[in-house]
Amino acid sequence: MVVLSVMPIQFLFYLFCLFNLQLTVYQNISRENITIVDTKTLFSLIDKQDDTLRVFNFWATWCKPCVQELPYFEELNRDQKNKKFILYLVSLDFKTSIDKKLKPFILKKKISSKVLLFDGGNPNDWIDRIDPNWSGSIPASLVSLNGKKIFEEGEFENLQSLNAFIKKIYK
């Protein structure tokens, strides 16, 4: 009887510790990886003129093609780790869904890249600034380097097609 009364307490303690560990991991991932940015901030990143290659992927958790290509961007980010390279996953999810959808999604998918939750207001005010030919559909990607920019609308089928797109900036 004594063993049975101790076991539930130990089990509850174990569950409590496990829950706190998961909560800590969740809070750390979401704090480090998600930054809410406005139009001015986003364009200051896009328009930087230096020797750092910047890749911006416009996506949302509710966009199936976006979610399907995210592993390619994550792999690209790992491959470029020691180079002058920054990947920004620009989420177009609603700001109101950050805690219920975006943070759990990032944790579940183990996304380690920088996530910018874009709070840019009316898309008609900024889509043409990204690229005048952009219809506004996602996924879409932009690469910038030394003031030069290239843009592509649509999903990448694999890491090779993503790398081929990025290499266009050097031509």
Buried (B, 14 or more C-beta within 10 A) or exposed (E): EEEEEEEEEEEEEEEEEEEEEEEEEBEEBBEEBBEEBEBEBBBEBBEBEEEEBBBBBBBBBBBEEBBEBBBBBBBBBEEBEEEEBBBBBBBBBBEEBBEEBBBEBBBEEEBBBBBBBBBBEEEEEBBEBBBEEBEBEBBBBBBBBEEEBBBBBBBBEEBEBBBEBBEEBEE
